[in-house]
Amino acid sequence: MITDFHFLRPLWLLGLLVPPVILWLASRSGDIRRRWRTMIAPHLLDGLVIEPDRVSHTRPARMLAAMLAIAVLGAAGPTWKRESPPFVSDTASLVIAVDLSPTMDAVDISPSRIERVKLKIHDILSTRNGARTAVIAYAGTAHLVVPLTDDIELIETYTDALATRIMPKPGKDTAAALTLADGLLTRDGTAGTIVLLTDGIESGAATAASDIVSRLVVLGVGTTAGGVVKQTGGGFLQDSGGGHLSAKLDVDALKQFGSDTGADVATITDDDTDVRWLAERVQTNFAQQNASEGDRWHDLGWWLIVPAAFLFALSFRRGWVVKVACLLLVLRIIAPCPSQAGELADMWLTADQQGRIAFEHGDYAAASELFRDPMWKGVALYRATRYQDALDAFANVDTPESWYNQGNALLHLGEFEEAIAAYNRALKGRSDWPDATANLVIAQRLLKQEQDKEQEQQQDPNEKADSVQFDNKGKKGKAGEIDVVQQTSETWMKNIQVSPADLMARKFSIEAGKTKQ
């Protein structure tokens, strides 16, 4: 943090030359002997000049100098942390890696470890507020269940079908799960967190996790007392001696993994304490990643207004500040100026500063009227859903960020071709921009859907033909082709009726076979 400390407007620091000048002038004006030195003989000066008693209170000049020094430092814009751009998603991506090794069927927690994990995933999804989530299942191999999506119903459909029996290879390969999860977030280009829902971590996983860029959170499932492992076909899993295998949660291994990798570690709870803890960690990780990756610095000079105002208030008892303030107010009143609403805020804050305050309070309509900076004005109009006005504001600036924002506005207006052109202009200036690339793909997809829809409307099947002929010879020809298409569609729909668990089992088996090859 200290290494990032700097001033956004360093030229304002030249104002620090003013306070020493004020102190020097004040010291000269308070020297009574100096005033009479040229008019009274030196040997008479000591007897004729009576100096006032020196009181220990702080002189107004010193307060003024301190107040100006603090004000100058605030105007220079001290900062040491970044803030995320206004168009970056404010919700963190999350990848949930679910352990499906055989011990997850242990019944030390009701109804079983894996069933409790499914319930916890429902609770986690309820806290996501539209943020994208992906799910990975792993045992001896790791497989993608659901890619990053905000479709909660889709995620719940597949996570409810998770079972240890669908995994093609027993065991526990945490490193493979972490690599797959980190690859998802890296390719997506977004800040995110990987959550491991597991009952244990093998010793070599920490070494593999050292290459993981994303933040890690581990939620241990089970109890230290352990429990028997229930099998799918009935009965219980047995150990080498023929007795019932008791699977225990190795808390020490989880803590050691957290110590080696910097991951946050906790265990599952009966209430929602673990879910709230997890949501806080995800948001904290997201804020830290955005703070380190953003390209805007947070201006912290506002905090110096408080001590400056305090020193200003203390100086009122001498009366000189009151006189200066009255003089400035009179000049303000009598000075010719265009007719406008005279607000007190205009005397202390610029229009952009007032707009920023309104923006941070969520009053985007008011902020759009106050902003003079075209980019911030466009952002406020965009947040106020006035996309055409936002587009007009962004058009005044020729930067990659402006073209990206124009593309977003055009996307909302349904102008997909223009949006594609805007995103291309943005990527021309910043080629390695994941957000612009992702939005470009969305715009291209929407344009294709629109073109396909227009083509279907042009080929309206309800349009009357010039002549109609019926082929009654064995129902051959076009009617026969339609029957084949309908039969193929019906067959495909029947295949979809297979349970999600069976679909995942087949998919994982195929993927595992390709890995062996």
N, C-alpha and C positions, 0 to 999 in steps of 0.2 A: 504493500500500500504506500509506504513512504517513497519507494522508488518511482511511483506513478504521480507523485505530487508535482503540480505545475500550475501556472496561471493561464487562464484562457485569453485574457486581455492584458498582456504584460506591460504595454505602453502606459497603462494607468499608474504603474508603479513610479513613474516620474513625479507623480503628485506627492510622493513622500518627501520631496524637497521643500514643500510648503510649510509643514509644521515646524522644522527648525528655524525657518525665517521668522515665523510668528513669535516663537519664543525669544529670538534675538531682539526683535523690535520691541517686544513687551519689556524686556530687561532694560533696554535703553530708555524707554519712556518713563520707567519707574525710578530712574536715578536722579534724585532732586539736586544733588551736588553738581551734577554735570550741567543742569539747566542754568545755574547761577555762576558757574565757574568763570565765565567771560565778563561778568558784570560786578562781581564782588572780589575784593582782594583775597588771596589765599589765606593770609593770616587772620582775616576776619570771618572767613566762610564757616569755620567750625562753630563760632559763637553765635552767628546769626541764623544759621539754618537749623531748624528743628525737624528731625525726621520722625515720621509716624511710627508707632509701635509695630513691630513685625508680628503679625498674627500667623499662626501655623496652618490656617485653612488653605485649601488649594485655590490658586488664582484662576480666574476665568480663562486667561491665555493658555494655561496648561491644559485645561479641560478642552478648549477649542482645538489645541494641537493634537491631543489624544483622539478626540472625536474625528478629526480629519484623517489622521493616520489609519484608524479603523475603517472609515468610509472608503478610503483609497484602496485598502486591501480587499474590501468587499467588491468594489467596482472592478478590480483586476481579475476577479473570477477564480478564486482558489478551487482546486478540484483534485481528486485522487481516485475517483471511481467512475465507471462508465454507466450509461443508461441505454436501454435497448431502443432501437428506432420505433416510431409509432406504428409502422405497418407490419412489424414482426409479430407473429402469433404469441399471445401472452399465456398460452397453456403449454405445459411440458408434455412431450411425447414419452410414452412408457412402454417398455417391453417386459412382459411377465413370463418368466421361465419356470415352468411347472415340472417338478421332479415326479416321474412316473416309474421309478424303480419299484421292485416288488414290495419293499418295506413300507411304501406309502399306503398299503392296505392294512397296516396295523390299526388296532381298535383301542389304543390307549386313550384316544380322544373320540368322543361320540360325533357321528356314527362311525367314522373312520378318518384317517388322516387325509386321504384324497377327497372324500366327500366334504370335509371341513374346508379344504382348500377351495373347492368349487363355490361354497357359500361365501368365503372371503373374497373371491374374485367378483362376485355380484356386488358385495359391499364396496370394493375398490372402484368398480365401474360407476357406482352411484355418485362418487366424489369427483369424477373426471370432468364434468361440465362441458362436454363436447370435445375434449381433447382426444387425440388419437392414441390408440392402444393396440399393441400386437401381443400375440401369445405364442410361446414356444413350448414344446413338450420334449423332454429328454429322459433317457435312461442310459443304455449303452451307446446310443446314437442320439443326435439332436435333430429335430424336425420343426418346420414352421407350421403352426396350426392356423393362425389368422394373421395376415400382414397388418401394418399400421392402418387403422381405420377408426372413424368415429361412430360406426354403426354398432351400438351396444347390443342390439338384438342378435346380430350376426355373431358377435363374440360370445354371447351367452349360449347361443345354440351349440357352438362347437366346444366350449369349455365344459358345458354340462355333460357332454359325451366323453370326456376324458376318462380313461381307465388304464390301469397298468397292463392289461392284456393286449392293448393295441400296439405296444412297442415291439419292434421286430427283434431287438437284442437286449437281454437283461444287463444289469450293471448300473454304473453311474459315471457319466462323462460330463462333469460340470464345465470343463474347459471348452468342449465342443458347443455347449449351450451358450456360454458367454461369447464365444467367437461369432456364432450365428446372430445373436442379439445385437452385438456391437456393429456387425456388418449392416444390419437393418438401419440403425440410427445413422451410421456414417454415410450410407448411400442416400438416405433421406435428407441429409444435410441439416438436421435440426438438433437442438440441445435436448437431451433426454436422459432417462434413468432406466437401469436394468434391475428388476426385482427377482430375486431367487426365492421361490417357495419350495423348500426342501427340508428333509429330515437328516441331512448330513452332507459333508463336503469332503472329498478325498484329499489326501495330503498334497498331491501334485497340482491341484487346481490353482493355488495361489501363484505359482510360477507362471502358468499360462495367462492368468488374469493381469499380469504386469503390462501386457501389451494392449489392454482394453482402454479405450479413450473415454467411454461413457462412465458415469457415476454408478456405483453398485450399492444395492440395499439387499440385505438378506433377512428373510423372515423364517425362523426355524419352526418346523411343524412336528409336534409330538411332545412327549414328556421324558424327563430323565429316568423315570421309573420304567418306562417302556411298556410294551403290550404285545400280545400275540398277533401274528400276521394272518389275516383271513384270506383264503384263496377263492378264486372266482367259481370254481366248480364245487365248492364246499370243503369243509375241513380247514386245517391250519398248516402253515408252512413249517416244515420241520428242520432242525439243525442236523449236524453230522452225527450226533448221538441218537437220533430218532425221536428226540423230545420236541416240544413246541418251541419254535424260534421266538425269542423275545427281542423286538427291535427297540432300541433306546435312542433318544435324541442326544447326540454328542454335542453338548453346548460348548465344551472346551474347544472342539475343532472349529466350530463356527466363530468363536471369539478369536482364535488364532488366525483364521482366514481374514477376519475383519482387521486385525492388527497388521497383517502382512500387506493387505491391499488398500487399506483406508476405507473399507466398506462399513456402512452402518448396519449393525446386527441387533435383532430383537427376536423374541419368540411369540408364537401365536397366542392370543388371549380369547377368553369366552365372550367378552363384550367387544365393542368397536374401538377399544383403546389402540390396538395394533393398526387398525385401518387409518385412524386419525394421525397416528405417528408416521405411518407410511406416506400419507398425503402431504404432511409437513415436510418430510425429507425430500419428496419429489419436487415440491415447489422451491425449497431451499436450493437444491442442486440446480434447478432451472435458472433461478435468479443469479446464482454464482457464475454459471456458464455464460449467461447473457451479459453479465457485468464484465467478464473478461474478454468477450468476443464482440461486443457492440462497438460502433464507430462514433458514438456521441458521448461526450463527457458531461457528467452531472455538475452543474454550476452550484457550488456550496457557499457562494458569497452572500446569499440571502441571510444566513445565520448571523452575520456580523451586523445586521441592522439592529438587533436587540441591544448589544452593548453600546453602539453609537447613539441610539435613541436614549439610553439610560444616562449617558454622559451629557447629552444635550439637555435632558430634563433637569439634571443637577445644577446646571449653570443658570437656571432661571432666577434664582434668588438674588443675583446681583443686578438684574434688570436690564443688562446690556443686550442680552439675546432677545428680550421682548421688544426692545426698540428696533433692533435689526429686522426682526420678523414683521413688525408693523410697517416698516419702511418698504420691505419687499412686497408685502400685501398691497400697499398703496400703489406701488409701481405696477403691480400686476393688474390692478383695477383700472388705472388711468392709461395704461399702454394700449395702443390701437391693435386690435386683433380681430380675425374673422369671427362671425357669429357662430358659436358652438356651445354645447352644454358644458358648463364649467363644473366639472367634478373635482373633488379633492384629490382623487387618485391620479388625475392628470398632472398634478404638481409634483408627484413623487415617482410615478411609474410611467414608462413608455407604453405605447399601445401594444407592442408585442409582449411586454411583461404582463400587462393586464390580461391579454389573450391567453398567455400561458397559465395564469392562475385559474381562469375560467375553464380552460381545457383540462387541467388536472382535477377540477371539481366535477367534470363530466358535463359541463354546460357547453356543448360543442357549437350550438347555434350562436350563442353570445360570443364565443371565442372566434368564430369565423368572421364576425363583424369587427372584432377588435384587432385581429392580426393584420399587419402590413407585409410581413414576409410571405411571399407567394407560396412557398412550400408548406409552411405551417398553416397558412390560410386554407390551402387545399386539403391538408390532413383533417382540419376541423370540419370542413364541408363534407369530406368523405365520411367521417364518423357521424355526421348529422344526416347521412343518406342522401345528400344533395350531390349526386354523382356528376351531373352535367356541369354544375358550378365548380366542383372540385377539378374536373378535367380542364376547365378554362383557366383555373388558377395554376395548375401544374404546367400548363402549356407555356407559361412565361419563363420557365427555366429549362435550359438545355443541359441536363446532367443525366447519368444513368439512373439515379434515384428518381428523378422526375419522370423519365420514360417508364420506369417500373410502376410508379404510382398512376400514371396515365393508363397503363395497361389494366391495372386493377379497376379503375373507374369505368373504362370501356367494357370490361368484362361484365360489370353489373348492368351496364346499359344495353347489353346484348350485341354490341358491335365487335364480333369475334375477329373479323379480318383485321380491323384497326388495332385490336388488342394484341394480336399476333405480331403485327408490325412494331408496336410499341415495345413489346418484350424483346424482340430481336434487336432493337436499338439499344435497350438497356444492356443486353448481353454483349453487344458490340463494345460497350465501354467497360463492362465488368464481366469477363467471360466466365469466371469461377463464382457464379452466384446461384446457389441451389434454389432459393425461393423463386427467382425469375425463371429458371429452367422448369421448375415444377408447374408454375402458373402458365408457362408457354404450352406445356403438354396439355393442360386442362383446356386452354383456349382452342387448341387444335382439335381436341376431341369434341368439344361443343360445336365447333364449326362443322365438323364432319357429320355430327348428328343432325344439325340443322339442314345441311345439304341433302342428306339421305331422306329427311322428312319431306323436303320440297320435291324430291324426285318421286317419292311415293304418292304425293298429292297429284303430281302430273300424270301418274299412271293410275288414275282412279278406276277401280274395278266396277263401280256403279255406272260408268259412262256407257251409254247405249251403243251397241255395235251396228254396223251397216247391215249385216245379215247374220242370221243364226242358223247353223246346221247341226243336226244331232247325229252322232255316230252310234248306231245300235249294233254294230258288228262286234260282238264280244266286248263291248265297252273298252275299245282300244283308243289310242290317241291321247289327247290332252287329259281326258277324264282319268285315264289309267295312270298318268303321271301324277295327277293330284292325289290319287289313292296311295301311291308310293310315298309321296312326301308326307302325307298324313300318318301313314304307318311308321315312317322313320321318326317323326316327332313323338308319336305315342310310345315307341320303344325307348326313346331318349328320356321321356318323362318318367317311364317306369323305372329306369335305371337310377333316376334321382331319388326315388322313394327309398333307396337303401339308407340305412341309418347313418348319421354322421360318424359314429364310432367305427362302423365297418369301412366307410370311405377313408377315414384317416388311417385305419390299419392297413388297407391296401396301398395307400399313398406312401406311408412310411416304409412298408416292405419293399416297394419299388425303389425308393430313394436309397435304402440301405443296400440293396443289391447293386445299384450303380456305384455306390461308394466302394464296395468290395472290388469291383472291376477296375 
